[in-house]
Amino acid sequence: MNLDQRGRVQAEYVWIDSSGGTRSKTKKPRLIERAVGIPGLRLDAATRCHVNTTLTRRSLQTLSKPVTSVDELPEWNFDGSSTSQAPGDNSDVYLRPVAYYPDPFRQGDNILVLCETWDADGSPNKFNYRHDANRLMETNAHEGFWFGLEQEYTLLGTDGWPYGWPRGGFPGAQGPYYCGVGTGKVYCRDIVEAHYRACLYAGINISGINAEVMPSQWEYQVGPCPGIDMGDHLWMSRFLLHRVAEEFGVRISFEPKPIKGEWNGAGLHSNVSTNGTRADGGMKVIEAAMKKLEARHIEHIAVYGEGNEERLTGRHETGNIDKFSYGVADRGGSIRIPRQVAKDGKGYFEDRRPASNADPYQITGIIVETMCGGL
């Protein structure tokens, strides 16, 4: 891994697939581009002109030096039929870079490139939720939306059972595990710490970690991030988590209720503020937002993650999926207003409804749409 790359830069293109996972591949030149510069190779004038033009736009020539702008990164494509994002008879899906980050695995000048997916007809792929979210963010940029998302997840062994749990059995009841320290209370701290460092290296705005209520379940927080940056940072942090866990032979689950019964589920609590909520008198703005959120509760639940009905039962620190509620310091409500916010009369609120597997673009997008669109 320490071999000289001879000035070349590897760019790992990352995208979101049809099942809410991430995929990636490393940018490479096409076959004809590889042929350029080979001693003895003869190309006719027309072909050489085509190759030279292509090299300028699409090949690794654009990555012959460190990247300084996302505009320097070429568009690419992949086989969408292999990711259930396109039919086999029209399988090309295009990758359009939207953000890039230092690569904590390859290091050096190598980068991770987050991409949107686009169809051949020039329209966003149906699983490209970033496109609409970004449009909403740009339209309402004057509102000054900031987001902070709390990503919960569960570490599983290769058998699909929570890591460290007795095989086919259960550990002691919940209680000692939340923010726990010590053998038998926490598991896989090495993975959690490695992921934290990877995010820091990549420039992800990760702001903390903690062990969660269910053993082998953890949480990390990303934010505050303005607008579309929230979804970008959260998705790249998920990619990094899977990639780190791969090194340890451990699986990552974002299921909202990975273990049935008397065990806490996993959420993606979403903290929200605007210029109005952060200003003096912001509590009135927050209370007005509650009315708007209540009016579209069903629409929000529809995009707040699959399997969320098993988690939002009104128990285990959740509200009921069929009922909207909010309160100060209430972790059993749909929305929690922190006590300090109520005391200060301004600040932010926490939407506790999103499941751990929800798409951050859909979460932040519908929140902006609801708060800015009126009743």
N, C-alpha and C positions, 0 to 999 in steps of 0.2 A: 504493500500500500504506500510505501515511501519512495517508490521509483519516480524518477524524473519524468514529468509529463511533457517535457520539451516545449513549453509555452502554451500547450493546449489546455482548454478549460472544459471539464465535464459538466453538463447541465442535465440534471435529473428532472424530467417533466412529470408533474404530478397532477392527476385529475380525479374527479369524483365520479364513481360509477353508478349503475342503476339501482344498486342495493344500499346506497349510503356508505360505501366503503371507498378506499382510495386505491388507485392504481398508479404505476409509474414506469417509465423507461428512460434510458439515457440517450440524449440527442447524438445522432451520428450522421455522417454524410451518406448520400445514396450511392449506389454502385458506380454510376458513371462519374460521380464526383471523386470517388476514390481513385479512379483511373487517371485523373489529371496529374501531370507531373511525373508519371512513370516513364523512365528512360525508354526510348524506342517506340512509344505509343504515338500513332499518327491519327489525327482527327481532321476531317474536312473542315473548311472555314465555317460553314453553317452550324455544324455540331459544336465547334469550339466556341462560337459566339453564344450559342444557347447555354453551353456549360458555364462559361464565364459569367453570364447574367445570372444563372441559377446559383452559382457559388456566392455571388454577392448577396443573394436573398436568403438562401436556405441552408447552406452547409456549415460545417464546423469552422470555416473561415471566419464567420461572424463571432466565433468564440475563440479566436486565436489570441485574445487578450482579455483581461478582466472586464466583466460587464459593468457598465456604469448607469444603464437605463434599461427599463423593460422594453423600450422600443427597439433595442438592439437585438432582441431575441426573436428568432424566426418562428413563424407558424409551423406546425407539424400535424401529423394525423396518426390515427390508430385504427385497428380493426374493431369497429363497434359491434359487430355480430358476436364477438367473443366476450363482450361485457354486457350484452342485452341492451345496447344503446342504439342499435341500428339493425336492419334486416340484412341477411346474407347477400342479397342481390344488389345492395347499395350500401356497402358496409363502412365506407370511409367516414370517420368522424374527425373533425379538425380540432386541433388544440391551439388556442390563442393565449399566449402568456399574459398574465395580469399582474403578477408580483413575483419577486424572487428573493431568496434568502441564502445566506452562507450555509454550505453543506457541512454539518458537524461530523459526518462519517468520513468523507473524502478530504475535507478541510482544504487548505490552500485557497485558491481562487475559484474552486468548484462551487456550484450553486444548485439549489433546489428551486424549481420553477413551477409556480401554481398556475394552472390553466383553466380557462372556460372551455366548454365543449360546444361545437357548432356543427350543424348539418351541412351537407354539400350545397343545398339550395340557399345558403346564406342566413338561415334562421337559427336561433339558439336551440340546441338539443333539448328535448323535453325534460331531461334531468339537470339542465343548467339553470339552477335557481338563483345563481348569482346575478345574472343579467337583469332580471326584473328588480331584484333587491337594490342593485346599484343605481338603477334609474330612479327608484324611490328616494334613495339617499341623496342623489344629486339634486333632485327636484326640491327636497326639503332641507338642503344643507344649511340654510339660514337658521334652522331650529336648533342646531348644535347638539345633535344626538351623540351621547356617549353610551357605550355598552360595556358590561363586564359579565362574562359567562363563567359559571362554575361547573366544570365537567367532571361528573362522577363516572367511574368505570370499575369493572371487576376483573381481577386477574384469575385466569383459569389454567389448570394443567392441561396436558395434551388429551386427557380423557374427558375434558369438558366440565370437570368438577372444580369448584373454587380451590385455588392453590393453597396448600397447607391444611385443608380440611381432611378429616379422616375419610379414607376412600369409601364412598357410599354412605357415609355417616355425617354427623354434625358436630360442630364445636359447642362450647358452652353458650348460653344465651347472651344476647346483645347486652352491652353495658361497659365492659372494659376496653373495647376496641377503638372507639371514637377518639382520635388524636392520641392513641395509645403508644406506649413505648415498652419494648421488651419482648423476649421470646414468648410465643404463644398468644401475643396480643396483636402483633402486626406481621405481615408477610411481604416479601419481595421489596423491601425498602431499597435494595440495590437498583432495581429496575426504575423505581420512582425517582431516585436521585439522579440516575443516568439520564432519564427523560428530562428532568428539570434542567440539567446542565446542557443537554442538546438544544432545548428551547432557547436558553440564554445565548448560546453560541450562535444560533440561527437568527437572533434578533426578535424572536417571538416575545410579545409583551406578557409573559407569564408572571403572575404576581404572588403565587403561593401554592402550597400543597398541604394536605392533611389526610391522615387515615380516617376512614368513614365508619359509620355505625356498625355495618356488617363486616365481619372479618374477611380480609382479602379484597376489600373494596376501598378505593382511594378517590380522592378528588384533587384536581388542580384548578386554579383560577387563571383566566386570561382577561386582561383589560386593566384599566379602562382603555377602550379603543374607539376612535371616532368612526361613525358611519360604516362603510363597507369593510374597513380594515378589521372589524371584529370577526366577521365570517372568514376572512382570509387567514387571520392569525389562528383562529380556532381549528380550521381544517388542516392547516399545516402542522399544528401541534398534535392532532390526531394521527397524521401520517408518521410523525416522529415517534409517537408512543408505540404504534405497531412495529415500526422499524427497530426500535430499541428492544422491545420484548422478543422480537425474532432472534436476537443475539442470545437470549437466555432460554429459548425454547418454551416460552410462556405465551398463552393466548390472551388477547384483550377482548372483553365483552362490553358493549355499550347497551345491552338489553336493559330495559327499564325495570324488569322484575326477574332477574336471573334465577333466583331461588324462591319458590313459592312458599307461602306460609308466613310465619311470624318473623320475617326478615325485612329490613328496609330495602326499598327499591333504589334505583339510580336515576337521578335527574340531571337537568342542565339548567339550573336556576339562572335566570337572566335579569341582571341589574340594569336599570334604565334611568337616564337623566337627560334633561334638555337645558337650554339656556334658561327657560322659564322655571323649571323645577329647582334649579340651582340658585336662582336669584331670591332676594328677599320676598317673602310672600309665596314661595314656591309650593307650600302645602296646598294652596287653593288650586294650583295647576295640577298637582298630583291627584287631588280629589276629583277634579273634572275629568282627568284621564281614566279614573276608575269607572265612571259612568260609560265612557266610550268602550272600554275593554269589556265591561259586563254585557253591553249590547251585542258584541261580536264573539262572545265566549265560545260558541259552537264552532265558528270559523277558525278560531285560534286552536282549539283542541284538534281540529282536523289536520293541522300541519305541525303539531307539537310532538310527533313521534309515534311509531307503530308500537302496539302493545301497551300503550300508556294507561289503558283502562284497568290493567292489572296492578298498576302502581297507584293511580289516583283513586283510592278507596275511602279517603277520609280518615285513614289510620296511618301509622308509621310516618308521622310528620308530613302528611299531604292533605290537600282539600279533596272534596268529592268531584269526580269528573263531570257530573251532571249539574253542578251548582257553582256559581261564581260567588266568591266572598273575599273580603280583604280586612285587614286590621293591623294595628300597631303591634309589632313584635310577635305576630301570630304565625307560627310555622305550620299551622293546620289550615291556613287559608289559601286561596288561589294566589293572592298577592300579599306580600309582607311589606309593611312600611317600617323601617328600622326605628327603634325608640329614639335614637339620637336625632333622626330626621324630624320626628314629631316635635322633639324638644327645640330644635333649631328653627323649625318652621320652613325648612327648605332642604333640598338634597335629591334623593333618588328613591326608587321603589324596586322591589324584587318580585318578578313574575316566577312563581314556583311551579307552574304547570308543565313546562317543557320536559319531555323525557330525555334521558341521556343520549338516545340515538337520533334526536331531532336534528334537522339541518339548520345551522346557525343563520344561513341566509334567509330561510323561510321565517325563522323566529324574529329576527331583527326587521325583516321586510314588513311583516304583517303588523308588528308593533308600530312602526313608523306610519304605515297606511292607516291604521286605526286611530292613532293619536292626532294625525294631521288631516284626516278625511272627514271629521265631524261625525255626528250620530246618524 
